Amino acid sequence: MTTDSPWLCGNCNSPLQTGQVDVGYMGNAFPVDLLKCPNCGLVFVPEELALGKMVEVEKQLEDK
């Protein structure tokens, strides 16, 4: 894990670190590398990921 992130946790003010997070939707889980707090586990999802790739995946899963 890296600690060179400029982002700080909103809960405990610790620097966020890159780590694998399981993102789930409609019973499916996908491992994704995202920034997360090493103390409380809060995950940061960048806007471009949430409104881009995640929306595409959600639509594909809903169409099944």
Rosetta constraint file for C-alpha pairs under 8 A:
AtomPair CA 1 CA 17 HARMONIC 6.07 0.50
AtomPair CA 1 CA 18 HARMONIC 5.48 0.50
AtomPair CA 1 CA 19 HARMONIC 6.02 0.50
AtomPair CA 2 CA 17 HARMONIC 5.47 0.50
AtomPair CA 2 CA 18 HARMONIC 5.78 0.50
AtomPair CA 3 CA 15 HARMONIC 6.79 0.50
AtomPair CA 3 CA 16 HARMONIC 6.80 0.50
AtomPair CA 3 CA 17 HARMONIC 5.16 0.50
AtomPair CA 3 CA 18 HARMONIC 7.52 0.50
AtomPair CA 4 CA 17 HARMONIC 7.54 0.50
AtomPair CA 5 CA 15 HARMONIC 6.54 0.50
AtomPair CA 5 CA 16 HARMONIC 6.07 0.50
AtomPair CA 5 CA 17 HARMONIC 6.56 0.50
AtomPair CA 6 CA 15 HARMONIC 7.07 0.50
AtomPair CA 6 CA 16 HARMONIC 7.78 0.50
AtomPair CA 7 CA 15 HARMONIC 5.96 0.50
AtomPair CA 7 CA 16 HARMONIC 5.79 0.50
AtomPair CA 8 CA 13 HARMONIC 5.24 0.50
AtomPair CA 8 CA 14 HARMONIC 5.33 0.50
AtomPair CA 8 CA 15 HARMONIC 4.45 0.50
AtomPair CA 8 CA 16 HARMONIC 5.56 0.50
AtomPair CA 8 CA 37 HARMONIC 7.99 0.50
AtomPair CA 9 CA 13 HARMONIC 4.60 0.50
AtomPair CA 9 CA 14 HARMONIC 5.25 0.50
AtomPair CA 9 CA 15 HARMONIC 6.25 0.50
AtomPair CA 9 CA 16 HARMONIC 6.19 0.50
AtomPair CA 9 CA 36 HARMONIC 7.88 0.50
AtomPair CA 9 CA 37 HARMONIC 6.01 0.50
AtomPair CA 9 CA 42 HARMONIC 7.09 0.50
AtomPair CA 11 CA 40 HARMONIC 7.67 0.50
AtomPair CA 11 CA 42 HARMONIC 7.78 0.50
AtomPair CA 12 CA 39 HARMONIC 7.64 0.50
AtomPair CA 12 CA 40 HARMONIC 7.43 0.50
AtomPair CA 14 CA 37 HARMONIC 6.66 0.50
AtomPair CA 14 CA 38 HARMONIC 7.68 0.50
AtomPair CA 14 CA 39 HARMONIC 7.41 0.50
AtomPair CA 15 CA 37 HARMONIC 6.84 0.50
AtomPair CA 16 CA 35 HARMONIC 5.58 0.50
AtomPair CA 16 CA 36 HARMONIC 5.09 0.50
AtomPair CA 16 CA 37 HARMONIC 4.73 0.50
AtomPair CA 16 CA 38 HARMONIC 6.81 0.50
AtomPair CA 17 CA 35 HARMONIC 5.17 0.50
AtomPair CA 17 CA 36 HARMONIC 5.42 0.50
AtomPair CA 17 CA 37 HARMONIC 6.23 0.50
AtomPair CA 17 CA 38 HARMONIC 6.68 0.50
AtomPair CA 18 CA 33 HARMONIC 6.33 0.50
AtomPair CA 18 CA 34 HARMONIC 5.38 0.50
AtomPair CA 18 CA 35 HARMONIC 4.37 0.50
AtomPair CA 18 CA 36 HARMONIC 6.21 0.50
AtomPair CA 19 CA 33 HARMONIC 5.23 0.50
AtomPair CA 19 CA 34 HARMONIC 5.68 0.50
AtomPair CA 19 CA 35 HARMONIC 6.22 0.50
AtomPair CA 19 CA 36 HARMONIC 6.58 0.50
AtomPair CA 20 CA 31 HARMONIC 6.16 0.50
AtomPair CA 20 CA 32 HARMONIC 5.41 0.50
AtomPair CA 20 CA 33 HARMONIC 4.37 0.50
AtomPair CA 20 CA 34 HARMONIC 6.31 0.50
AtomPair CA 21 CA 31 HARMONIC 5.56 0.50
AtomPair CA 21 CA 32 HARMONIC 5.29 0.50
AtomPair CA 21 CA 33 HARMONIC 6.07 0.50
AtomPair CA 21 CA 34 HARMONIC 6.54 0.50
AtomPair CA 22 CA 29 HARMONIC 5.90 0.50
AtomPair CA 22 CA 30 HARMONIC 5.35 0.50
AtomPair CA 22 CA 31 HARMONIC 4.46 0.50
AtomPair CA 22 CA 32 HARMONIC 6.20 0.50
AtomPair CA 23 CA 29 HARMONIC 5.38 0.50
AtomPair CA 23 CA 30 HARMONIC 5.16 0.50
AtomPair CA 23 CA 31 HARMONIC 6.24 0.50
AtomPair CA 23 CA 32 HARMONIC 6.82 0.50
AtomPair CA 24 CA 28 HARMONIC 5.38 0.50
AtomPair CA 24 CA 29 HARMONIC 4.14 0.50
AtomPair CA 24 CA 30 HARMONIC 6.30 0.50
AtomPair CA 25 CA 29 HARMONIC 6.51 0.50
AtomPair CA 25 CA 58 HARMONIC 7.23 0.50
AtomPair CA 26 CA 61 HARMONIC 7.57 0.50
AtomPair CA 34 CA 43 HARMONIC 7.04 0.50
AtomPair CA 34 CA 44 HARMONIC 6.71 0.50
AtomPair CA 34 CA 45 HARMONIC 6.83 0.50
AtomPair CA 35 CA 43 HARMONIC 5.96 0.50
AtomPair CA 35 CA 44 HARMONIC 5.37 0.50
AtomPair CA 35 CA 45 HARMONIC 7.43 0.50
AtomPair CA 36 CA 41 HARMONIC 5.82 0.50
AtomPair CA 36 CA 42 HARMONIC 5.51 0.50
AtomPair CA 36 CA 43 HARMONIC 4.23 0.50
AtomPair CA 36 CA 44 HARMONIC 5.93 0.50
AtomPair CA 37 CA 41 HARMONIC 4.73 0.50
AtomPair CA 37 CA 42 HARMONIC 5.25 0.50
AtomPair CA 37 CA 43 HARMONIC 6.52 0.50
AtomPair CA 45 CA 49 HARMONIC 6.73 0.50
AtomPair CA 45 CA 50 HARMONIC 6.44 0.50
AtomPair CA 46 CA 50 HARMONIC 6.31 0.50
AtomPair CA 47 CA 51 HARMONIC 5.94 0.50
AtomPair CA 48 CA 52 HARMONIC 5.48 0.50
AtomPair CA 48 CA 53 HARMONIC 7.78 0.50
AtomPair CA 49 CA 53 HARMONIC 5.43 0.50
AtomPair CA 49 CA 54 HARMONIC 6.03 0.50
AtomPair CA 50 CA 54 HARMONIC 5.19 0.50
AtomPair CA 50 CA 55 HARMONIC 6.62 0.50
AtomPair CA 51 CA 55 HARMONIC 5.67 0.50
AtomPair CA 52 CA 56 HARMONIC 6.47 0.50
AtomPair CA 53 CA 57 HARMONIC 6.27 0.50
AtomPair CA 54 CA 58 HARMONIC 6.12 0.50
AtomPair CA 55 CA 59 HARMONIC 6.23 0.50
AtomPair CA 56 CA 60 HARMONIC 6.30 0.50
AtomPair CA 57 CA 61 HARMONIC 6.19 0.50
AtomPair CA 58 CA 62 HARMONIC 6.12 0.50
AtomPair CA 59 CA 63 HARMONIC 6.15 0.50
AtomPair CA 60 CA 64 HARMONIC 6.69 0.50
